Amino acid sequence: VDKIEIAYSRFINLINNEPTIRTLLPLSPTGMEDPEDETFKLTTEGGKLKVEKEKVKAAKAKEIEADVIFDQPPQVLLNSMLPLYLNSQLLSLLFDAQASELSSRMSAMKAATDNA
């Protein structure tokens, strides 16, 4: 297998979701973050809840210091870390797709109720 891509519905907000294709493998050398990733902070302002969004910047590739010694060969490290990475990415994509589906259902039910 040369490449693994997943097509899913990316949740944007309750009204909008977007079909997306995400490449899981091959991994990029600069990082595993998605260029669309955001972090959210829930704060209060004037007694009301406020959400602050911040885009995650792409990380630069780092050189491993020469004095770092790994106990295991690189193949063993990769074989143990890769399943964990893929599991977390798949779970993230499934949660995103489920949120998109539930928001679409909620919007459809509201529209049906309003039209009845």
C-alpha positions in Angstrom: 0.0 0.0 0.0 1.5 3.3 -1.1 -1.0 5.7 0.4 -4.0 5.6 2.8 -6.6 8.3 2.5 -9.9 8.6 4.3 -13.0 10.5 3.0 -15.2 11.8 5.8 -17.5 14.7 6.6 -15.6 17.3 8.6 -17.7 19.1 11.2 -17.4 22.9 10.9 -20.5 24.1 12.9 -24.1 23.1 13.4 -25.1 24.3 10.0 -22.1 23.5 7.9 -20.0 20.4 7.3 -17.6 19.7 4.5 -16.6 16.5 2.7 -12.9 16.1 3.2 -10.1 13.7 2.2 -7.3 13.2 4.7 -4.1 11.4 4.0 -3.0 9.1 6.9 0.0 7.5 5.3 2.6 8.3 4.2 3.5 10.6 7.1 4.9 14.0 6.5 8.4 14.6 8.0 7.4 18.0 9.5 4.5 16.8 11.6 1.3 15.0 11.8 -0.9 18.0 12.4 -3.7 18.9 10.0 -3.3 22.4 8.5 -6.9 23.1 9.4 -6.4 22.2 13.1 -7.6 24.7 15.6 -7.4 25.0 19.4 -10.3 26.3 21.4 -10.2 28.1 24.8 -13.4 28.6 26.7 -13.2 31.8 28.8 -15.6 34.3 30.3 -15.9 37.9 29.4 -18.4 40.2 31.2 -20.0 37.2 32.9 -20.7 35.4 29.6 -18.9 32.4 28.1 -16.6 33.2 25.1 -14.8 30.8 22.8 -11.4 31.8 21.4 -10.2 29.9 18.3 -6.5 29.8 17.3 -5.1 28.1 14.2 -2.3 25.6 14.9 0.9 26.5 13.0 2.8 23.7 11.2 5.8 22.5 13.2 9.2 22.6 11.7 11.2 19.3 11.4 13.6 19.0 14.3 17.0 17.4 14.3 17.6 14.7 17.0 20.5 15.6 19.2 23.6 13.5 18.7 23.8 12.5 22.4 20.3 11.0 22.4 20.4 7.2 22.7 17.4 5.1 22.0 17.0 1.8 23.8 15.2 0.1 20.9 16.0 0.0 17.2 14.0 2.5 15.1 11.8 -0.3 13.6 10.6 -1.4 17.0 9.8 2.2 18.0 7.9 2.8 14.8 6.1 -0.5 15.0 4.9 0.4 18.5 4.0 4.0 17.9 2.4 3.8 14.5 -0.7 1.8 15.6 -1.3 4.3 18.4 -1.1 7.2 16.0 -3.4 5.6 13.5 -5.9 4.7 16.2 -6.0 8.2 17.5 -6.4 9.7 14.0 -9.2 7.2 13.1 -11.0 8.0 16.3 -10.7 11.7 15.7 -12.1 11.3 12.1 -14.9 9.2 13.4 -15.9 11.7 16.1 -15.8 14.5 13.5 -18.0 12.5 11.1 -20.4 11.6 13.9 -20.7 15.3 14.9 -21.4 16.2 11.3 -24.1 13.5 11.0 -25.8 14.5 14.3 -25.7 18.2 13.3 -27.3 17.4 9.9 -30.0 15.3 11.6 -30.7 18.1 14.1 -31.0 20.7 11.3 -33.2 18.4 9.2 -35.5 17.7 12.2 -35.7 21.5 13.0 -36.6 22.2 9.4 -39.2 19.5 9.3 -40.7 20.8 12.6 -40.8 24.4 11.3 -42.5 23.3 8.0 -45.1 21.1 9.7 
